[in-house]
């Protein structure tokens, strides 16, 4: 017989593993990301709602969750097992919206707090009044109604879950969470729907986790009880579930019309099985140990799968990042080359230079150079973004809307570049003023003219050779050399800053997703520690 070995070290290891699972993120829209997110959420639910609470308090009552598809008769079955109407049953679907837990009055304290299902608020009123007692802002879908009944054996709690195929998405999610909290899974299906995909998905999941499972074939017409039961048993055997306890409930007016209670004889075998496993120490130990060990064993495949998905996320993030860096590095080199070749001194800027100083003021020349430099940088950034967009279109992860580099008109790339270039001009003019103040002359040259000449010399290439000569004539050879050196470093700093800022702007949405390599290693390490501890 499998036994349940609970040690503090195991609980500490599981808590650390739980934190690693919770830290894993799969934000990029890769093909396996939705499955990874669902697996992570399911695993967290099983750890938080079942495994850790059960190992901490193995003496707590067994929790049997009654699940199944819409109209399977789950609520009627729970009502009948209890012997009174505790869960709403009827012909309207979905009937069960707020899950209902029923236990013996002396077991009430086990479920009054958040030992299990910590995310669900508790209410104690009848279902029709429960909304009035909800905490402010609490969604009805996140509430657990707790009932007590002397007819429920001590050491057992029944939980009527929402439909696993509910039309309401919140109900489906909640149904999955509740099943993850179960010591015993009671899967209810009907004679008309026992071959449907939904119940079999639940059965396959139970088999995968080796959970303690019970099936109930509900609403079986008397005339075909033997035939339907035989066919259902054959399907279970074929699926490797032939050993699963199977109970049959005949079709009765109570089940057909949703009156809420079946005769005691109709549910007596299931009720007896549940009572025996709740009250017999050996049977109870076997139920808990099987579900716990099945869940622990499932981690051997589930944790590496999460780690693999985390690795795929990081690899995709690296490819997206590399595309940005490659594009901007290429454009950065192109800008440096264009500056060295004097490409800025073109168009209106060249026209102004040829008219300087007779028909063009220093301010007008500087304006034209600033505008031409800004245009060069904007063209470069636009080209880099286009290359990034093209590379990202070939990546599944690049389709994430969160990665779009959206910005308001007030914060446009053109606006930022314009500010940066005008800032460069102001600092350049300050450098020119410093050089002019150093001159020991009675009549000093105009600082703005000096700034226009050094800007032309830096940005004009060979076409602006005369600008350097004019600069030397006005402030001397040493002054001209010193100013050009300082102004050149300033220009490089501003160009580098502009392209770095735009590169970071493009990477910011990706950085915000915080996709890094740590989760992969952390998940595998946590599993390794757990395996050693076991």
Kinemage of the C-alpha trace (Angstrom):
@kinemage 1
@onewidth
@group {chain A} dominant
@subgroup {mainchain}
@vectorlist {calphas} color= white
{ca unk a 1} P 0.000 0.000 0.000
{ca unk a 2} L 1.247 3.482 -0.850
{ca unk a 3} L 1.686 5.644 2.244
{ca unk a 4} L 1.851 9.380 2.716
{ca unk a 5} L 5.231 10.507 4.042
{ca unk a 6} L 5.089 14.112 5.198
{ca unk a 7} L 8.327 15.802 6.274
{ca unk a 8} L 9.076 19.493 6.852
{ca unk a 9} L 11.887 19.344 4.283
{ca unk a 10} L 9.477 18.153 1.621
{ca unk a 11} L 7.087 21.005 2.353
{ca unk a 12} L 9.915 23.543 2.180
{ca unk a 13} L 11.042 22.076 -1.133
{ca unk a 14} L 7.511 22.217 -2.534
{ca unk a 15} L 7.106 25.825 -1.407
{ca unk a 16} L 10.312 26.756 -3.221
{ca unk a 17} L 9.156 24.857 -6.307
{ca unk a 18} L 5.806 26.638 -6.153
{ca unk a 19} L 7.563 30.026 -6.132
{ca unk a 20} L 9.600 29.029 -9.204
{ca unk a 21} L 6.458 28.005 -11.054
{ca unk a 22} L 4.686 31.243 -10.108
{ca unk a 23} L 7.670 33.287 -11.338
{ca unk a 24} L 7.621 31.672 -14.786
{ca unk a 25} L 6.125 33.933 -17.451
{ca unk a 26} L 5.217 33.162 -21.034
{ca unk a 27} L 4.198 36.566 -22.467
{ca unk a 28} L 5.383 36.169 -26.056
{ca unk a 29} L 2.784 34.677 -28.450
{ca unk a 30} L 4.725 31.552 -29.357
{ca unk a 31} L 2.848 28.435 -30.520
{ca unk a 32} L 3.319 26.672 -27.168
{ca unk a 33} L 2.745 29.697 -24.933
{ca unk a 34} L -1.022 29.251 -24.296
{ca unk a 35} L -0.462 25.634 -23.252
{ca unk a 36} L 2.456 26.655 -21.024
{ca unk a 37} L 0.366 29.351 -19.323
{ca unk a 38} L -2.513 26.901 -18.802
{ca unk a 39} L -0.139 24.262 -17.423
{ca unk a 40} L 1.471 26.764 -15.077
{ca unk a 41} L -1.906 27.975 -13.785
{ca unk a 42} L -3.141 24.410 -13.325
{ca unk a 43} L 0.014 23.395 -11.497
{ca unk a 44} L -0.188 26.430 -9.217
{ca unk a 45} L -3.819 25.585 -8.452
{ca unk a 46} L -2.886 22.015 -7.565
{ca unk a 47} L 0.005 23.124 -5.385
{ca unk a 48} L -1.906 25.898 -3.604
{ca unk a 49} L -5.311 24.260 -3.356
{ca unk a 50} L -4.365 20.643 -2.804
{ca unk a 51} L -0.812 19.382 -2.483
{ca unk a 52} L 0.681 21.804 0.047
{ca unk a 53} L -2.491 22.022 2.227
{ca unk a 54} L -2.868 18.236 2.177
{ca unk a 55} L 0.741 17.587 3.163
{ca unk a 56} L 0.570 20.194 5.921
{ca unk a 57} L -2.655 18.777 7.362
{ca unk a 58} L -3.089 15.159 6.329
{ca unk a 59} L -5.769 14.726 9.004
{ca unk a 60} L -8.112 17.188 7.225
{ca unk a 61} L -11.297 15.715 5.671
{ca unk a 62} L -11.144 14.188 2.215
{ca unk a 63} L -12.471 16.548 -0.417
{ca unk a 64} L -14.507 14.892 -3.164
{ca unk a 65} L -15.197 17.253 -6.063
{ca unk a 66} L -18.170 16.400 -8.253
{ca unk a 67} L -17.417 17.541 -11.803
{ca unk a 68} L -18.757 17.014 -15.264
{ca unk a 69} L -20.334 18.604 -18.283
{ca unk a 70} L -23.469 20.715 -18.519
{ca unk a 71} L -26.666 18.912 -17.559
{ca unk a 72} L -24.918 15.814 -16.214
{ca unk a 73} L -26.855 16.000 -12.941
{ca unk a 74} L -24.019 16.932 -10.598
{ca unk a 75} L -26.146 19.080 -8.296
{ca unk a 76} L -28.906 16.501 -8.132
{ca unk a 77} L -26.326 13.869 -7.232
{ca unk a 78} L -24.845 16.018 -4.437
{ca unk a 79} L -28.295 16.821 -3.077
{ca unk a 80} L -29.179 13.155 -3.085
{ca unk a 81} L -25.950 12.125 -1.334
{ca unk a 82} L -26.597 14.746 1.359
{ca unk a 83} L -30.301 13.944 1.646
{ca unk a 84} L -31.527 17.511 1.258
{ca unk a 85} L -31.340 20.307 -1.257
{ca unk a 86} L -28.057 22.163 -0.788
{ca unk a 87} L -27.178 22.939 -4.405
{ca unk a 88} L -29.449 24.465 -7.012
{ca unk a 89} L -30.589 21.942 -9.644
{ca unk a 90} L -32.835 22.604 -12.593
{ca unk a 91} L -33.376 22.642 -16.324
{ca unk a 92} L -31.718 26.037 -16.883
{ca unk a 93} L -28.064 25.762 -17.897
{ca unk a 94} L -25.623 26.430 -16.427
{ca unk a 95} L -27.334 25.844 -13.061
{ca unk a 96} L -24.313 25.770 -10.735
{ca unk a 97} L -22.711 29.203 -10.747
{ca unk a 98} L -21.512 29.434 -7.147
{ca unk a 99} L -19.731 26.227 -6.053
{ca unk a 100} L -21.167 24.580 -2.951
{ca unk a 101} L -19.155 22.615 -0.385
{ca unk a 102} L -21.017 20.381 2.081
{ca unk a 103} L -19.379 18.814 5.119
{ca unk a 104} L -20.268 17.457 8.557
{ca unk a 105} L -20.837 20.220 11.173
{ca unk a 106} L -17.818 19.029 13.166
{ca unk a 107} L -15.621 19.407 10.069
{ca unk a 108} L -16.796 22.943 9.392
{ca unk a 109} L -13.622 24.550 10.754
{ca unk a 110} L -11.488 22.842 8.093
{ca unk a 111} L -13.202 24.802 5.329
{ca unk a 112} L -14.195 28.036 7.075
{ca unk a 113} L -10.771 29.546 6.472
{ca unk a 114} L -8.621 29.605 3.344
{ca unk a 115} L -6.676 26.397 3.999
{ca unk a 116} L -7.845 25.179 0.596
{ca unk a 117} L -9.104 27.341 -2.279
{ca unk a 118} L -7.600 30.503 -0.737
{ca unk a 119} L -8.784 32.685 -3.623
{ca unk a 120} L -12.467 32.013 -2.937
{ca unk a 121} L -14.423 34.107 -0.453
{ca unk a 122} L -16.650 32.088 1.914
{ca unk a 123} L -20.387 32.692 2.321
{ca unk a 124} L -22.768 30.845 4.604
{ca unk a 125} L -26.233 32.059 3.529
{ca unk a 126} L -28.578 30.165 1.203
{ca unk a 127} L -27.561 30.564 -2.417
{ca unk a 128} L -30.341 32.994 -3.340
{ca unk a 129} L -29.053 35.406 -0.655
{ca unk a 130} L -25.331 34.868 -1.123
{ca unk a 131} L -24.758 37.915 -3.322
{ca unk a 132} L -25.864 40.159 -0.470
{ca unk a 133} L -23.057 38.871 1.748
{ca unk a 134} L -20.211 39.175 -0.723
{ca unk a 135} L -17.310 41.477 0.083
{ca unk a 136} L -17.441 44.755 -1.811
{ca unk a 137} L -16.391 44.245 -5.415
{ca unk a 138} L -16.280 40.444 -5.088
{ca unk a 139} L -17.292 38.570 -8.233
{ca unk a 140} L -19.907 35.832 -7.629
{ca unk a 141} L -17.686 33.467 -9.639
{ca unk a 142} L -14.995 33.718 -6.926
{ca unk a 143} L -17.187 32.628 -4.015
{ca unk a 144} L -17.476 29.291 -2.228
{ca unk a 145} L -20.711 28.579 -0.357
{ca unk a 146} L -20.145 26.273 2.614
{ca unk a 147} L -23.011 24.131 3.970
{ca unk a 148} L -23.068 21.600 6.805
{ca unk a 149} L -25.185 18.466 7.091
{ca unk a 150} L -25.237 15.655 9.667
{ca unk a 151} L -25.837 13.193 6.859
{ca unk a 152} L -22.360 13.738 5.429
{ca unk a 153} L -19.859 11.370 7.082
{ca unk a 154} L -17.182 12.943 9.245
{ca unk a 155} L -13.911 13.169 7.391
{ca unk a 156} L -15.574 13.837 4.019
{ca unk a 157} L -16.626 16.977 2.144
{ca unk a 158} L -18.564 17.089 -1.124
{ca unk a 159} L -18.048 19.971 -3.524
{ca unk a 160} L -20.463 20.660 -6.369
{ca unk a 161} L -18.390 22.374 -9.080
{ca unk a 162} L -19.554 24.451 -12.063
{ca unk a 163} L -19.782 22.781 -15.467
{ca unk a 164} L -16.404 22.113 -17.048
{ca unk a 165} L -17.911 23.036 -20.440
{ca unk a 166} L -19.911 26.020 -19.193
{ca unk a 167} L -20.725 28.775 -21.646
{ca unk a 168} L -19.385 31.165 -19.013
{ca unk a 169} L -15.589 31.298 -19.171
{ca unk a 170} L -15.183 32.104 -15.457
{ca unk a 171} L -17.173 28.991 -14.594
{ca unk a 172} L -14.909 26.797 -16.712
{ca unk a 173} L -11.803 28.231 -15.086
{ca unk a 174} L -13.271 27.823 -11.611
{ca unk a 175} L -14.344 24.243 -12.331
{ca unk a 176} L -10.771 23.361 -13.290
{ca unk a 177} L -9.399 24.996 -10.127
{ca unk a 178} L -11.852 23.097 -7.918
{ca unk a 179} L -10.973 19.759 -9.479
{ca unk a 180} L -7.309 20.505 -8.816
{ca unk a 181} L -8.150 20.804 -5.091
{ca unk a 182} L -9.717 17.324 -4.862
{ca unk a 183} L -8.578 14.202 -3.040
{ca unk a 184} L -11.228 12.321 -5.023
{ca unk a 185} L -12.429 13.257 -8.496
{ca unk a 186} L -16.051 12.245 -9.090
{ca unk a 187} L -16.683 12.544 -12.806
{ca unk a 188} L -20.396 12.565 -13.714
{ca unk a 189} L -21.623 11.875 -17.216
{ca unk a 190} L -24.917 10.631 -18.661
{ca unk a 191} L -26.095 7.693 -20.710
{ca unk a 192} L -26.608 10.051 -23.629
{ca unk a 193} L -23.207 11.781 -23.418
{ca unk a 194} L -20.708 9.322 -21.955
{ca unk a 195} L -18.767 9.214 -25.247
{ca unk a 196} L -18.493 13.018 -25.551
{ca unk a 197} L -15.074 14.647 -25.617
{ca unk a 198} L -15.542 16.783 -22.480
{ca unk a 199} L -15.850 13.991 -19.870
{ca unk a 200} L -13.036 12.060 -21.491
{ca unk a 201} L -10.744 15.058 -21.325
{ca unk a 202} L -11.333 15.102 -17.576
{ca unk a 203} L -10.769 11.340 -17.343
{ca unk a 204} L -7.499 11.542 -19.267
{ca unk a 205} L -6.296 14.326 -16.990
{ca unk a 206} L -7.113 12.228 -13.922
{ca unk a 207} L -5.230 9.295 -15.419
{ca unk a 208} L -2.234 11.505 -16.247
{ca unk a 209} L -2.017 12.618 -12.604
{ca unk a 210} L -2.968 9.149 -11.271
{ca unk a 211} L -5.613 10.840 -9.117
{ca unk a 212} L -8.178 8.881 -7.109
{ca unk a 213} L -11.074 8.799 -9.560
{ca unk a 214} L -14.709 7.712 -9.421
{ca unk a 215} L -17.117 7.799 -12.365
{ca unk a 216} L -20.874 8.083 -12.216
{ca unk a 217} L -22.982 7.131 -15.238
{ca unk a 218} L -26.155 9.128 -14.637
{ca unk a 219} L -29.675 9.038 -16.079
{ca unk a 220} L -29.462 5.550 -17.551
{ca unk a 221} L -32.825 4.215 -18.806
{ca unk a 222} L -33.804 0.946 -17.093
{ca unk a 223} L -34.203 -0.851 -20.407
{ca unk a 224} L -30.570 -0.330 -21.445
{ca unk a 225} L -28.734 -0.267 -18.110
{ca unk a 226} L -26.725 -3.411 -18.859
{ca unk a 227} L -25.852 -2.446 -22.439
{ca unk a 228} L -24.848 1.156 -21.679
{ca unk a 229} L -22.883 0.115 -18.605
{ca unk a 230} L -21.049 -2.534 -20.630
{ca unk a 231} L -20.170 -0.079 -23.420
{ca unk a 232} L -19.016 2.557 -20.953
{ca unk a 233} L -16.896 -0.002 -19.117
{ca unk a 234} L -15.322 -1.078 -22.413
{ca unk a 235} L -14.380 2.537 -23.177
{ca unk a 236} L -12.823 2.935 -19.731
{ca unk a 237} L -10.836 -0.274 -20.134
{ca unk a 238} L -9.615 0.799 -23.554
{ca unk a 239} L -8.437 4.077 -22.031
{ca unk a 240} L -6.551 2.251 -19.278
{ca unk a 241} L -9.179 3.176 -16.662
{ca unk a 242} L -10.901 -0.171 -16.243
{ca unk a 243} L -9.974 -0.246 -12.551
{ca unk a 244} L -11.835 3.005 -11.792
{ca unk a 245} L -14.864 2.542 -9.492
{ca unk a 246} L -17.989 2.961 -11.603
{ca unk a 247} L -21.509 3.697 -10.343
{ca unk a 248} L -24.751 3.811 -12.295
{ca unk a 249} L -27.741 6.007 -11.470
{ca unk a 250} L -31.012 5.108 -13.220
{ca unk a 251} L -33.119 7.612 -15.104
{ca unk a 252} L -35.854 8.836 -12.781
{ca unk a 253} L -38.368 11.701 -12.897
{ca unk a 254} L -36.317 13.475 -10.231
{ca unk a 255} L -33.202 13.492 -12.406
{ca unk a 256} L -35.061 14.300 -15.606
{ca unk a 257} L -36.855 17.382 -14.286
{ca unk a 258} L -34.271 18.667 -11.854
{ca unk a 259} L -36.381 18.307 -8.698
{ca unk a 260} L -33.138 18.017 -6.748
{ca unk a 261} L -33.388 14.667 -4.880
{ca unk a 262} L -33.143 11.037 -5.935
{ca unk a 263} L -34.261 8.059 -3.855
{ca unk a 264} L -31.638 6.996 -1.312
{ca unk a 265} L -31.338 3.625 -3.007
{ca unk a 266} L -30.237 5.252 -6.271
{ca unk a 267} L -27.077 6.722 -4.709
{ca unk a 268} L -26.527 4.230 -1.859
{ca unk a 269} L -23.562 2.388 -3.471
{ca unk a 270} L -21.662 5.646 -4.142
{ca unk a 271} L -22.488 7.017 -0.701
{ca unk a 272} L -21.269 3.804 0.917
{ca unk a 273} L -18.024 3.890 -1.084
{ca unk a 274} L -17.335 7.500 -0.062
{ca unk a 275} L -18.134 6.859 3.606
{ca unk a 276} L -15.906 3.785 3.711
{ca unk a 277} L -12.941 5.654 2.204
{ca unk a 278} L -13.457 8.631 4.532
{ca unk a 279} L -13.767 6.627 7.744
{ca unk a 280} L -11.539 3.597 7.226
{ca unk a 281} L -7.966 4.709 8.086
{ca unk a 282} L -6.292 2.405 5.581
{ca unk a 283} L -8.651 3.328 2.724
{ca unk a 284} L -8.361 7.026 3.569
{ca unk a 285} L -4.558 6.814 3.592
{ca unk a 286} L -4.620 5.029 0.251
{ca unk a 287} L -6.827 7.717 -1.332
{ca unk a 288} L -4.654 10.592 -0.153
{ca unk a 289} L -1.364 8.879 -0.918
{ca unk a 290} L -2.378 7.931 -4.423
{ca unk a 291} L -3.520 11.450 -5.350
{ca unk a 292} L -0.511 13.097 -3.704
{ca unk a 293} L 2.045 10.755 -5.261
{ca unk a 294} L 0.321 10.932 -8.623
{ca unk a 295} L 0.620 14.709 -8.570
{ca unk a 296} L 4.232 14.590 -7.395
{ca unk a 297} L 5.110 12.059 -10.097
{ca unk a 298} L 3.468 14.239 -12.750
{ca unk a 299} L 6.009 16.969 -11.976
{ca unk a 300} L 8.706 14.859 -13.665
{ca unk a 301} L 7.212 15.714 -17.046
{ca unk a 302} L 5.375 18.951 -16.297
{ca unk a 303} L 8.308 20.897 -14.881
{ca unk a 304} L 10.638 20.168 -17.838
{ca unk a 305} L 7.802 21.122 -20.169
{ca unk a 306} L 7.457 24.482 -18.427
{ca unk a 307} L 11.244 24.897 -18.491
{ca unk a 308} L 11.285 24.167 -22.215
{ca unk a 309} L 8.565 26.755 -22.817
{ca unk a 310} L 10.535 29.282 -20.744
{ca unk a 311} L 13.643 28.545 -22.823
{ca unk a 312} L 11.659 29.074 -26.025
{ca unk a 313} L 10.448 32.429 -24.695
{ca unk a 314} L 13.992 33.536 -23.904
{ca unk a 315} L 15.330 32.354 -27.266
{ca unk a 316} L 12.574 34.299 -29.047
{ca unk a 317} L 13.298 37.389 -26.934
{ca unk a 318} L 16.982 37.126 -27.863
{ca unk a 319} L 16.115 36.946 -31.560
{ca unk a 320} L 13.859 39.988 -31.278
{ca unk a 321} L 16.522 41.873 -29.343
{ca unk a 322} L 19.207 40.893 -31.847
{ca unk a 323} L 17.078 42.199 -34.711
{ca unk a 324} L 16.854 45.601 -33.017
{ca unk a 325} L 20.543 45.735 -32.187
{ca unk a 326} L 21.620 44.644 -35.665
{ca unk a 327} L 19.376 47.220 -37.330
{ca unk a 328} L 20.506 50.085 -35.118
{ca unk a 329} L 24.175 49.092 -35.213
{ca unk a 330} L 24.009 49.118 -39.003
{ca unk a 331} L 22.337 52.513 -39.117
{ca unk a 332} L 24.724 53.887 -36.521
{ca unk a 333} L 27.680 52.950 -38.728
{ca unk a 334} L 25.916 54.432 -41.751
{ca unk a 335} L 25.330 57.732 -39.930
{ca unk a 336} L 29.000 57.920 -38.933
{ca unk a 337} L 29.988 57.370 -42.549
{ca unk a 338} L 27.547 59.998 -43.803
{ca unk a 339} L 28.838 62.522 -41.288
{ca unk a 340} L 32.441 61.905 -42.329
{ca unk a 341} L 31.537 62.310 -45.987
{ca unk a 342} L 29.873 65.662 -45.313
{ca unk a 343} L 26.380 64.472 -46.304
{ca unk a 344} L 24.743 66.964 -43.940
{ca unk a 345} L 26.018 69.883 -46.042
{ca unk a 346} L 23.525 69.400 -48.834
{ca unk a 347} L 20.345 70.942 -50.124
{ca unk a 348} L 19.350 74.108 -48.281
{ca unk a 349} L 22.334 73.814 -45.932
{ca unk a 350} L 24.767 73.848 -48.883
{ca unk a 351} L 22.920 76.727 -50.452
{ca unk a 352} L 23.176 78.702 -47.191
{ca unk a 353} L 26.885 77.937 -46.871
{ca unk a 354} L 27.635 79.202 -50.343
{ca unk a 355} L 25.780 82.415 -49.482
{ca unk a 356} L 27.577 82.837 -46.166
{ca unk a 357} L 28.474 85.429 -44.907
{ca unk a 358} L 27.287 87.972 -47.497
{ca unk a 359} L 23.738 86.768 -48.099
{ca unk a 360} L 23.299 84.430 -45.140
{ca unk a 361} L 23.596 85.125 -41.435
{ca unk a 362} L 25.314 82.696 -39.016
{ca unk a 363} L 21.944 81.926 -37.452
{ca unk a 364} L 20.406 80.990 -40.784
{ca unk a 365} L 23.331 78.715 -41.619
{ca unk a 366} L 23.092 77.013 -38.226
{ca unk a 367} L 19.339 76.571 -38.688
{ca unk a 368} L 19.883 74.873 -42.042
{ca unk a 369} L 22.641 72.610 -40.674
{ca unk a 370} L 20.527 71.619 -37.663
{ca unk a 371} L 17.586 70.798 -39.914
{ca unk a 372} L 19.774 68.734 -42.259
{ca unk a 373} L 21.392 66.829 -39.366
{ca unk a 374} L 17.979 66.106 -37.831
{ca unk a 375} L 16.742 64.830 -41.200
{ca unk a 376} L 19.738 62.496 -41.502
{ca unk a 377} L 19.137 61.070 -38.020
{ca unk a 378} L 15.392 60.712 -38.562
{ca unk a 379} L 15.965 58.920 -41.854
{ca unk a 380} L 18.407 56.576 -40.129
{ca unk a 381} L 16.051 55.774 -37.250
{ca unk a 382} L 13.164 55.219 -39.649
{ca unk a 383} L 15.270 52.832 -41.710
{ca unk a 384} L 16.313 50.937 -38.558
{ca unk a 385} L 12.678 50.609 -37.450
{ca unk a 386} L 11.687 49.324 -40.878
{ca unk a 387} L 14.396 46.671 -40.710
{ca unk a 388} L 13.221 45.706 -37.229
{ca unk a 389} L 9.625 45.461 -38.398
{ca unk a 390} L 10.636 43.247 -41.306
{ca unk a 391} L 12.684 40.951 -39.066
{ca unk a 392} L 9.943 40.752 -36.439
{ca unk a 393} L 7.325 39.870 -39.040
{ca unk a 394} L 9.249 36.641 -39.588
{ca unk a 395} L 9.105 35.831 -35.881
{ca unk a 396} L 5.911 34.461 -34.252
{ca unk a 397} L 6.782 36.381 -31.096
{ca unk a 398} L 7.032 39.615 -33.070
{ca unk a 399} L 3.276 39.597 -33.597
{ca unk a 400} L 2.629 40.563 -29.976
{ca unk a 401} L 0.714 43.893 -29.976
{ca unk a 402} L 2.450 44.771 -26.713
{ca unk a 403} L 5.720 45.079 -28.636
{ca unk a 404} L 4.414 47.806 -30.930
{ca unk a 405} L 6.455 50.957 -30.424
{ca unk a 406} L 3.473 53.245 -30.139
{ca unk a 407} L 3.947 56.834 -29.072
{ca unk a 408} L 1.931 60.017 -28.799
{ca unk a 409} L 2.473 62.813 -31.333
{ca unk a 410} L 4.047 64.969 -28.598
{ca unk a 411} L 6.692 62.296 -28.068
{ca unk a 412} L 7.354 61.368 -31.682
{ca unk a 413} L 10.762 60.337 -32.949
{ca unk a 414} L 10.989 63.516 -35.017
{ca unk a 415} L 10.257 65.596 -31.932
{ca unk a 416} L 12.912 63.842 -29.829
{ca unk a 417} L 15.554 64.113 -32.535
{ca unk a 418} L 14.752 67.787 -33.066
{ca unk a 419} L 15.226 68.486 -29.365
{ca unk a 420} L 18.526 66.590 -29.289
{ca unk a 421} L 19.962 68.406 -32.317
{ca unk a 422} L 18.910 71.834 -31.012
{ca unk a 423} L 20.536 70.968 -27.692
{ca unk a 424} L 23.737 70.142 -29.573
{ca unk a 425} L 23.575 73.532 -31.291
{ca unk a 426} L 23.173 75.385 -27.980
{ca unk a 427} L 26.143 73.582 -26.437
{ca unk a 428} L 28.185 74.206 -29.581
{ca unk a 429} L 27.447 77.928 -29.327
{ca unk a 430} L 28.544 77.831 -25.676
{ca unk a 431} L 31.844 76.237 -26.741
{ca unk a 432} L 32.293 78.990 -29.340
{ca unk a 433} L 31.664 81.650 -26.714
{ca unk a 434} L 34.292 80.034 -24.471
{ca unk a 435} L 36.882 80.193 -27.252
{ca unk a 436} L 36.075 83.789 -28.071
{ca unk a 437} L 36.493 84.790 -24.414
{ca unk a 438} L 39.967 83.227 -24.453
{ca unk a 439} L 41.125 85.522 -27.258
{ca unk a 440} L 43.317 88.477 -26.214
{ca unk a 441} L 41.952 90.882 -28.785
{ca unk a 442} L 40.291 94.201 -28.688
{ca unk a 443} L 37.738 93.195 -31.305
{ca unk a 444} L 36.520 89.638 -30.810
{ca unk a 445} L 34.745 87.699 -33.572
{ca unk a 446} L 31.016 86.989 -33.381
{ca unk a 447} L 30.518 83.730 -31.316
{ca unk a 448} L 27.554 82.730 -33.490
{ca unk a 449} L 29.706 83.044 -36.624
{ca unk a 450} L 32.385 80.914 -34.960
{ca unk a 451} L 29.719 78.296 -34.103
{ca unk a 452} L 28.428 78.337 -37.696
{ca unk a 453} L 31.950 77.850 -39.076
{ca unk a 454} L 32.849 74.947 -36.758
{ca unk a 455} L 29.477 73.291 -37.412
{ca unk a 456} L 30.052 73.581 -41.162
{ca unk a 457} L 33.602 72.237 -40.854
{ca unk a 458} L 32.350 69.217 -38.856
{ca unk a 459} L 29.343 68.440 -41.017
{ca unk a 460} L 30.503 69.471 -44.474
{ca unk a 461} L 33.424 67.165 -45.236
{ca unk a 462} L 35.759 68.232 -48.029
{ca unk a 463} L 33.215 70.706 -49.343
{ca unk a 464} L 33.640 72.733 -46.147
{ca unk a 465} L 37.456 72.931 -46.148
{ca unk a 466} L 37.266 76.701 -46.345
{ca unk a 467} L 35.172 76.729 -43.143
{ca unk a 468} L 38.138 75.348 -41.230
{ca unk a 469} L 40.417 77.897 -42.786
{ca unk a 470} L 38.047 80.730 -41.883
{ca unk a 471} L 37.820 79.415 -38.341
{ca unk a 472} L 41.625 79.436 -37.973
{ca unk a 473} L 41.789 83.000 -39.289
{ca unk a 474} L 39.300 84.199 -36.691
{ca unk a 475} L 40.447 82.378 -33.527
{ca unk a 476} L 43.900 81.116 -34.452
{ca unk a 477} L 45.125 77.683 -35.461
{ca unk a 478} L 45.367 76.323 -31.926
{ca unk a 479} L 41.943 77.677 -30.963
{ca unk a 480} L 40.414 76.298 -34.137
{ca unk a 481} L 41.942 72.863 -33.517
{ca unk a 482} L 40.835 72.855 -29.904
{ca unk a 483} L 37.292 73.941 -30.758
{ca unk a 484} L 36.924 71.402 -33.573
{ca unk a 485} L 38.122 68.642 -31.272
{ca unk a 486} L 35.659 69.587 -28.514
{ca unk a 487} L 32.817 70.134 -30.973
{ca unk a 488} L 33.546 66.814 -32.700
{ca unk a 489} L 33.326 64.898 -29.422
{ca unk a 490} L 30.117 66.747 -28.622
{ca unk a 491} L 28.642 65.831 -31.998
{ca unk a 492} L 29.532 62.157 -31.554
{ca unk a 493} L 28.055 62.145 -28.057
{ca unk a 494} L 24.748 63.585 -29.254
{ca unk a 495} L 24.514 61.301 -32.275
{ca unk a 496} L 25.297 58.277 -30.105
{ca unk a 497} L 22.730 59.404 -27.543
{ca unk a 498} L 20.018 59.867 -30.168
{ca unk a 499} L 20.509 56.422 -31.674
{ca unk a 500} L 20.847 54.817 -28.242
{ca unk a 501} L 17.625 56.469 -27.083
{ca unk a 502} L 15.743 55.250 -30.146
{ca unk a 503} L 17.194 51.766 -29.803
{ca unk a 504} L 16.057 51.675 -26.152
{ca unk a 505} L 12.658 53.020 -27.167
{ca unk a 506} L 12.272 50.086 -29.542
{ca unk a 507} L 13.503 47.583 -26.948
{ca unk a 508} L 11.440 49.014 -24.069
{ca unk a 509} L 8.238 46.990 -24.701
{ca unk a 510} L 10.320 43.819 -24.963
{ca unk a 511} L 12.277 44.677 -21.807
{ca unk a 512} L 9.001 45.323 -19.993
{ca unk a 513} L 8.005 41.689 -20.578
{ca unk a 514} L 11.032 40.697 -18.468
{ca unk a 515} L 11.828 37.542 -20.431
{ca unk a 516} L 15.092 36.199 -19.046
{ca unk a 517} L 16.926 32.857 -18.806
{ca unk a 518} L 16.476 32.357 -15.051
{ca unk a 519} L 13.067 30.576 -15.094
{ca unk a 520} L 14.350 27.652 -17.161
{ca unk a 521} L 17.231 26.898 -14.805
{ca unk a 522} L 15.143 27.619 -11.705
{ca unk a 523} L 12.385 25.205 -12.725
{ca unk a 524} L 14.801 22.372 -13.458
{ca unk a 525} L 16.738 23.047 -10.257
{ca unk a 526} L 13.538 23.039 -8.180
{ca unk a 527} L 12.495 19.712 -9.700
{ca unk a 528} L 15.955 18.257 -9.042
{ca unk a 529} L 15.833 19.284 -5.381
{ca unk a 530} L 12.337 17.788 -5.043
{ca unk a 531} L 13.443 14.490 -6.574
{ca unk a 532} L 16.368 14.270 -4.144
{ca unk a 533} L 14.092 15.118 -1.214
{ca unk a 534} L 11.596 12.444 -2.184
